[in-house]
Amino acid sequence: MRLFATCWMLYVLHFATNTVREIYPALSLGDHLSFDVSEYVGFHPDIFEMPGRGAFINNNPGASIVGAVPYLLARPIIDRIVERRQHLRAQAAAPAPAEYHTIYPMVRDFYHKAYERGLDVKFGLAAAVMQSLAMAPLSALSVVVMYYLLASVTTSLRAATGLALLYGIATPIFYRTAQLNQNLLVAHCALFAFALLWRPSPESGAVRRPKFLLAGLLCGWSVVCDFSGLVVVAVLGGYAVARWRGLPPTSRSGADLWRFAGGVAVCGGVLMAYQWACFGNPLLPAQHYMPAAHYTDRGYAGMDWPRVDLLWETAFGMRFGLFTSAPVLLLALYPPAWSRMRLVGSREAWCSAWFCGLFFLFCSANQYGRMQFNSGVRHIVPVSPFLFLIAAGVLLRMPSALAWCVGVITAYWSWCLAMYRDVEQGFGVFESLIHVTFEGFRLPWLKTLESLGYVRSQATAIPLLVLFSTITWALWRAGPSLLRADARPPGAVRTTNQ
């Protein structure tokens, strides 16, 4: 509960105000129970029209469905605030949009258009609700799941707690949680499904049966979020078979694999129903109908043969490289981490290796990945939990002082990226380190309010960060502490090399 609350507050505090494409179907679902986003045509280049059917985004609807749930619950409050705001503007002598101070002209144009249509406040509040009540709690839950996995295999609750916090702060989970994002949801689905299939036990020899149905549903939902989820289904489907074969005959049921397949099929049916309702064909995706855009001339609607240059940029690029955005994951590239120094078992190591390898291959074939230059690390995010499990094994075997240094430096690196966010200018991800270190802490949403003139110039984030730190300190001081001693789960046997 402490881990969950701490990470939830941290993620909400670093909310980013970006109105991404997945928000528009979420709004339409909450307002009209429809995926038709015709009222938002012109607000985003990924919205396209189909004569006689409506307008839609050129991606799968899973993230929008997730975001629509909290928006629907908060809609009465949002509607009243928007109505009140519009009433005050109508009474103003000369209602006009505030000047948005930004170097990006398209951002200014978007804000002016939203203001003229009376949608600027609605967009901002909806994005905040979807982030704080969907993305933030799901990411906080992923930290808790990582904690349980690590607590089972490290036999130390103190180490598991520290590493789980590092996972939540020093990986792209922190950066991407700031807004509604389908790639991060794929990462969560993959981690949750993997945990349900693996279910390690701190007790030697104990057998926990995998949750095949729930794992299948999560794998299937990753495809509803994005077609990169096909990698999740393929790899974790193979892992489910391996786990089933490894169960004792008395614990094995012939229906287990059918339950996993049934969960995947249910979500596949949801995606086919969406495509049938929106486009008139259950098998052809949105990308088949979208008009020509950047990279659609390469392969099938942007999916081409893997390219070495895109593979390199995905891994080490200055603007959206995974390892430049989250240096802690570089530890997973240490060869012994996959063999004698690993935390996970052989079966789980092979699953992680196949997952990461196929995902990098998929991202190097997806030519839309080249458009991440202005949004930061995104498509490759789902490999983060699997690489972190390997990297955690390296950290545990380091000298304590060195491990602490690595943890603090990589957490600060990721925190700067989550605060600054702009990777398009200058040295890409390195700009965040430069600006935050020499100009001070900042919060993305506070910077937006400052650019719009709602708060004074150079507004400081220090009071909010102090408040967060105070609440967190009180939260961890309350009740019994697991960190004052090297506590262990019941039945666990501590090993000297860990």
C-alpha positions in Angstrom: 0.0 0.0 0.0 2.9 2.4 0.8 4.6 1.6 -2.5 1.3 2.1 -4.4 0.4 5.4 -2.7 3.9 6.8 -3.0 4.2 6.1 -6.7 0.6 7.2 -7.4 1.3 10.6 -5.9 4.6 10.9 -7.7 3.1 10.1 -11.0 0.1 12.5 -10.6 2.5 15.2 -9.5 4.3 14.9 -12.9 1.2 14.9 -15.1 1.8 16.3 -18.6 -1.0 18.2 -20.3 -0.5 16.8 -23.8 -3.8 16.0 -25.6 -2.7 12.8 -27.3 -4.8 11.1 -30.0 -6.1 8.4 -27.6 -7.9 11.1 -25.7 -10.4 11.8 -28.5 -12.1 8.4 -28.6 -12.1 8.4 -24.8 -14.0 11.7 -24.8 -16.5 10.4 -27.5 -17.0 7.2 -25.5 -17.7 9.2 -22.3 -19.9 11.7 -24.0 -21.8 9.6 -26.7 -20.8 6.0 -26.2 -19.3 6.1 -29.7 -15.8 5.8 -31.2 -16.7 8.4 -33.8 -14.5 11.5 -33.2 -16.0 13.7 -36.0 -16.3 16.7 -33.6 -12.5 16.7 -33.2 -11.5 16.5 -36.9 -8.6 18.9 -37.4 -7.3 18.7 -33.9 -4.9 15.8 -34.5 -3.2 14.6 -37.8 -4.0 10.9 -36.7 -7.7 11.5 -37.0 -9.1 10.6 -40.4 -12.6 10.6 -41.9 -14.5 7.8 -43.6 -17.4 9.0 -45.8 -20.7 7.7 -44.4 -19.1 6.2 -41.3 -17.5 9.0 -39.3 -14.0 9.9 -38.2 -11.6 7.7 -36.2 -8.0 7.6 -35.0 -5.5 5.4 -36.9 -4.8 3.1 -34.0 -6.4 0.5 -31.8 -8.9 1.6 -29.1 -7.6 -0.2 -26.0 -6.0 2.8 -24.3 -9.0 5.0 -25.1 -11.4 2.5 -23.5 -9.2 2.5 -20.4 -9.2 6.3 -20.3 -12.9 6.6 -20.9 -13.7 4.9 -17.6 -12.5 7.6 -15.2 -13.6 10.3 -17.6 -17.1 9.0 -17.6 -17.1 9.0 -13.8 -15.7 12.6 -13.6 -17.8 13.9 -16.5 -20.5 15.6 -14.4 -17.8 17.7 -12.5 -15.9 18.4 -15.7 -19.1 19.6 -17.5 -20.0 22.0 -14.7 -16.5 23.5 -14.7 -16.4 23.9 -18.5 -19.9 25.4 -18.5 -18.9 27.9 -15.7 -15.7 28.8 -17.5 -17.6 29.4 -20.8 -20.2 31.5 -19.0 -17.4 33.8 -17.6 -15.8 34.1 -20.9 -19.1 35.1 -22.6 -19.5 37.9 -20.0 -16.0 39.2 -20.6 -15.9 42.5 -22.6 -13.4 41.1 -25.2 -13.0 37.3 -24.7 -9.7 36.2 -26.3 -7.3 33.3 -25.8 -4.3 33.8 -23.7 -1.0 34.0 -25.5 0.7 30.6 -25.3 4.4 31.2 -24.9 6.1 28.3 -26.8 8.6 27.9 -29.6 6.3 25.4 -31.3 3.7 27.2 -33.6 1.5 24.1 -34.0 1.1 24.0 -30.2 -0.1 27.6 -30.3 -2.5 26.9 -33.2 -3.9 23.9 -31.4 -4.6 25.9 -28.2 -6.2 28.8 -30.1 -8.5 26.4 -32.0 -9.4 24.6 -28.8 -10.1 27.9 -27.1 -12.3 29.1 -29.9 -14.3 25.9 -29.8 -14.6 26.1 -26.0 -12.6 22.8 -25.6 -9.4 24.0 -24.0 -10.5 23.5 -20.4 -12.3 20.2 -21.3 -9.1 18.8 -22.9 -7.0 19.8 -19.9 -9.3 18.4 -17.3 -10.0 15.2 -19.2 -6.3 14.5 -19.7 -5.7 15.1 -16.0 -8.5 12.7 -15.0 -7.4 10.0 -17.4 -3.8 10.3 -16.2 -4.5 10.5 -12.4 -7.2 7.8 -12.3 -6.1 5.4 -15.0 -2.4 5.7 -16.0 -1.0 6.7 -12.6 -2.7 3.9 -10.5 -1.9 1.3 -13.2 1.7 2.3 -13.1 1.7 2.3 -9.3 0.2 -1.2 -9.4 3.0 -2.3 -11.8 5.5 -1.2 -9.1 3.7 -3.3 -6.5 3.7 -6.3 -8.9 7.4 -5.9 -9.4 7.9 -5.7 -5.7 6.1 -9.1 -5.2 8.2 -10.7 -7.9 11.4 -9.4 -6.4 10.4 -10.2 -2.9 9.9 -13.8 -3.9 13.2 -14.2 -5.6 15.5 -12.0 -3.5 14.2 -13.2 -0.1 14.8 -9.6 1.2 11.9 -7.2 1.5 14.2 -4.3 1.9 16.0 -5.1 -1.3 12.7 -5.8 -3.1 11.3 -2.4 -1.9 14.3 -0.4 -3.1 14.4 -2.1 -6.4 10.7 -1.8 -7.0 10.9 2.0 -6.3 13.9 2.1 -8.7 11.8 0.3 -11.3 9.0 2.9 -10.9 11.3 5.9 -11.1 14.4 5.1 -13.1 12.7 3.4 -16.1 10.5 4.8 -18.9 7.5 3.9 -16.7 7.9 7.3 -15.0 8.2 9.3 -18.2 5.3 7.7 -20.1 2.9 7.6 -17.1 2.5 11.4 -17.5 -0.2 11.0 -20.1 -2.6 8.4 -21.7 -0.3 6.0 -23.6 -1.0 2.7 -25.3 2.6 1.5 -25.3 2.8 1.8 -21.5 -0.4 -0.1 -21.2 1.1 -2.9 -23.3 4.0 -2.9 -20.9 1.7 -3.2 -17.9 -0.3 -6.0 -19.6 2.8 -7.9 -20.3 4.2 -7.6 -16.8 0.9 -8.5 -15.1 0.5 -11.5 -17.4 4.1 -12.6 -16.9 3.6 -12.4 -13.1 0.4 -14.4 -13.2 2.1 -17.1 -15.2 5.3 -17.2 -13.2 4.0 -16.7 -9.7 7.4 -17.4 -7.9 7.2 -18.5 -4.3 9.7 -17.5 -1.5 9.2 -21.0 -0.1 11.6 -23.5 -1.6 9.8 -26.2 -3.6 6.4 -24.5 -3.3 4.3 -24.7 -6.4 1.8 -21.9 -7.3 -0.5 -22.6 -10.2 -0.4 -20.0 -13.0 -3.6 -17.9 -13.6 -4.0 -18.9 -17.2 -7.4 -17.1 -17.9 -6.4 -13.8 -16.5 -3.0 -13.9 -18.2 -4.7 -14.7 -21.5 -7.1 -11.7 -21.0 -4.1 -9.4 -20.3 -2.2 -10.6 -23.3 -5.2 -10.2 -25.5 -5.8 -6.7 -24.2 -2.3 -5.7 -25.1 -3.3 -6.3 -28.8 -6.5 -4.2 -28.3 -4.2 -1.4 -27.1 -1.6 -1.7 -30.0 -0.6 -4.3 -32.6 2.8 -4.6 -30.9 0.9 -6.7 -28.4 1.1 -9.5 -30.9 4.7 -10.0 -29.6 3.2 -10.2 -26.0 0.8 -12.9 -27.1 3.4 -14.9 -29.0 6.1 -14.9 -26.3 3.9 -15.2 -23.3 1.8 -17.8 -25.1 5.0 -19.9 -25.5 5.9 -19.2 -21.8 2.4 -20.3 -20.7 2.9 -23.7 -22.5 6.3 -24.1 -20.9 4.9 -23.3 -17.4 2.1 -25.7 -17.9 4.5 -28.5 -18.9 6.6 -27.8 -15.9 3.7 -28.2 -13.4 3.5 -31.5 -11.5 1.0 -33.9 -13.2 -1.3 -33.6 -10.2 -1.5 -29.8 -10.6 -1.9 -29.8 -14.4 -5.2 -29.5 -16.1 -5.9 -30.0 -19.8 -8.2 -27.0 -19.7 -5.4 -24.6 -18.6 -4.1 -23.7 -22.0 -7.6 -23.4 -23.4 -8.3 -20.9 -20.7 -5.3 -18.8 -21.8 -6.3 -19.1 -25.4 -9.9 -18.2 -24.5 -8.8 -15.0 -22.7 -6.8 -14.0 -25.8 -9.8 -14.8 -28.0 -12.2 -12.7 -26.0 -10.0 -9.6 -26.4 -9.5 -10.5 -30.1 -13.3 -10.5 -30.4 -13.4 -7.0 -28.9 -10.9 -5.7 -31.4 -12.7 -7.3 -34.3 -16.1 -5.9 -33.1 -14.5 -2.5 -33.0 -13.1 -2.7 -36.5 -16.4 -4.1 -37.8 -18.5 -1.3 -36.2 -16.1 1.5 -37.3 -14.8 0.4 -40.7 -17.3 -2.3 -41.8 -14.7 -5.1 -41.8 -13.7 -7.1 -38.7 -10.3 -8.2 -40.1 -8.8 -5.0 -41.6 -7.2 -2.6 -39.1 -7.5 1.2 -38.9 -4.2 1.6 -40.7 -5.7 0.0 -43.8 -8.1 2.9 -44.2 -6.1 5.9 -43.1 -4.9 8.3 -45.8 -1.3 8.4 -46.9 1.0 9.9 -44.3 4.7 9.8 -43.3 6.1 6.3 -43.9 2.9 4.7 -45.1 4.7 4.1 -48.4 7.1 1.7 -46.7 6.0 -1.9 -46.5 2.3 -2.4 -45.4 1.1 0.9 -44.0 4.5 1.7 -42.4 5.4 -1.8 -41.4 8.5 -2.8 -43.3 11.5 -5.1 -43.0 13.6 -4.3 -39.9 16.1 -1.5 -40.4 19.5 -1.4 -38.7 19.5 2.4 -38.3 16.0 2.4 -36.6 17.1 -0.4 -34.4 20.1 1.6 -33.2 18.0 4.7 -32.7 15.4 2.7 -30.7 18.2 1.5 -28.4 20.7 4.4 -28.2 19.2 7.4 -30.0 19.6 10.8 -28.4 15.9 11.5 -28.6 14.0 8.2 -28.0 16.6 5.6 -27.3 15.7 3.2 -24.5 19.1 3.0 -22.9 19.8 6.7 -23.2 16.4 7.4 -21.6 16.9 4.8 -18.8 20.6 4.1 -18.3 19.8 1.6 -15.4 18.6 -0.9 -18.1 22.2 -0.9 -19.5 23.0 -3.3 -16.7 20.9 -5.9 -18.4 23.4 -5.9 -21.3 26.0 -7.4 -19.0 26.4 -10.9 -20.4 26.7 -12.8 -17.1 23.4 -11.3 -16.0 21.6 -13.7 -18.3 23.5 -16.8 -17.1 25.1 -17.4 -13.7 24.2 -14.0 -12.1 20.5 -13.8 -13.1 17.7 -13.4 -10.6 15.1 -15.3 -12.6 15.1 -19.0 -13.5 16.2 -20.4 -16.8 12.7 -20.5 -18.2 11.9 -16.9 -17.3 15.3 -15.8 -18.6 14.5 -17.3 -22.0 11.1 -15.7 -22.0 12.6 -12.3 -21.2 15.3 -12.8 -23.9 12.7 -13.7 -26.6 10.4 -10.9 -25.5 13.1 -8.2 -25.7 14.6 -9.5 -28.9 11.3 -9.8 -30.8 10.2 -6.4 -29.5 13.3 -4.7 -30.7 12.9 -6.4 -34.0 9.2 -5.3 -34.2 10.2 -1.7 -33.4 13.0 -1.7 -36.0 10.4 -2.7 -38.6 7.8 -0.1 -37.5 8.8 2.9 -39.5 6.5 5.1 -37.5 9.1 4.8 -34.8 11.1 7.5 -36.6 8.4 10.0 -35.5 9.3 9.6 -31.8 11.9 12.4 -32.2 9.4 14.8 -30.7 7.7 12.5 -28.1 10.6 10.6 -26.5 10.9 6.8 -25.8 7.6 5.1 -26.5 7.4 2.1 -28.8 10.0 0.0 -27.0 8.7 0.7 -23.5 7.1 -2.7 -23.0 10.5 -4.4 -22.7 11.3 -2.3 -19.6 10.0 -4.7 -16.9 11.8 -7.7 -18.4 15.1 -5.9 -18.8 14.8 -4.5 -15.3 14.4 -8.0 -13.8 17.8 -8.9 -15.3 19.4 -5.5 -14.3 18.1 -6.0 -10.7 20.2 -9.2 -10.4 23.3 -7.2 -11.3 22.5 -4.5 -8.8 22.0 -7.0 -6.0 25.5 -8.4 -6.5 27.2 -5.1 -6.6 28.9 -3.6 -3.5 26.2 -1.7 -1.7 27.8 1.7 -2.1 28.2 1.2 -5.8 24.6 0.0 -6.2 23.3 3.0 -4.3 25.3 5.3 -6.6 23.9 3.7 -9.7 20.4 3.8 -8.3 20.5 7.5 -7.3 22.1 8.6 -10.6 19.8 6.7 -12.9 16.7 7.8 -10.8 17.8 11.4 -11.1 18.4 11.0 -14.8 14.9 9.6 -15.4 13.3 12.2 -13.1 14.9 15.0 -15.1 13.4 13.5 -18.2 10.0 13.3 -16.6 10.2 16.9 -15.5 11.6 18.5 -18.7 10.1 16.2 -21.3 11.2 18.1 -24.5 13.6 15.8 -26.4 13.2 17.5 -29.8 15.7 20.3 -29.3 19.5 20.3 -28.8 20.9 17.1 -27.4 17.7 15.3 -26.9 17.3 13.5 -23.6 20.5 15.1 -22.3 18.8 18.5 -22.5 16.6 17.5 -19.5 19.7 16.9 -17.3 21.2 20.3 -18.4 18.1 22.4 -17.8 16.9 20.8 -14.6 20.3 20.7 -13.0 21.1 24.4 -13.8 17.6 25.9 -13.9 15.9 24.1 -11.1 13.0 21.6 -10.6 9.9 21.9 -12.7 6.6 20.2 -13.2 5.1 19.7 -16.7 1.6 20.9 -15.9 2.8 23.9 -13.9 5.0 24.9 -16.8 1.9 24.8 -19.1 0.0 27.0 -16.7 2.9 29.4 -16.7 3.1 29.5 -20.5 -0.6 30.3 -20.6 -0.3 33.1 -18.0 -2.4 31.3 -15.3 0.4 31.4 -12.8 3.3 33.9 -12.4 6.4 33.5 -14.5 9.2 31.3 -13.0 6.7 29.6 -10.7 8.7 27.2 -8.5 7.8 23.5 -8.0 9.7 23.4 -4.7 6.7 23.8 -2.3 4.8 20.9 -4.1 7.8 18.7 -4.0 8.4 19.5 -0.3 4.7 18.6 0.4 5.0 15.3 -1.5 8.2 14.5 0.4 6.6 15.3 3.8 3.5 13.1 3.0 5.7 10.3 1.8 7.9 10.5 4.9 4.8 10.3 7.1 3.4 7.4 5.1 6.5 5.3 5.6 7.0 6.3 9.2 3.4 5.2 10.1 3.0 1.6 11.3 5.6 -1.2 11.4 8.6 -0.7 9.1 9.9 -3.3 6.8 13.1 -1.4 6.1 14.7 -1.1 9.5 15.9 -4.6 9.3 16.5 -7.1 6.5 13.0 -8.5 6.8 12.1 -11.6 4.8 8.9 -13.1 3.6 7.6 -16.0 5.7 9.3 -19.3 4.9 12.1 -17.6 2.9 15.7 -18.7 3.4 18.3 -15.9 3.0 21.2 -16.7 0.7 24.6 -15.1 1.3 25.2 -14.1 -2.3 22.1 -12.0 -2.3 
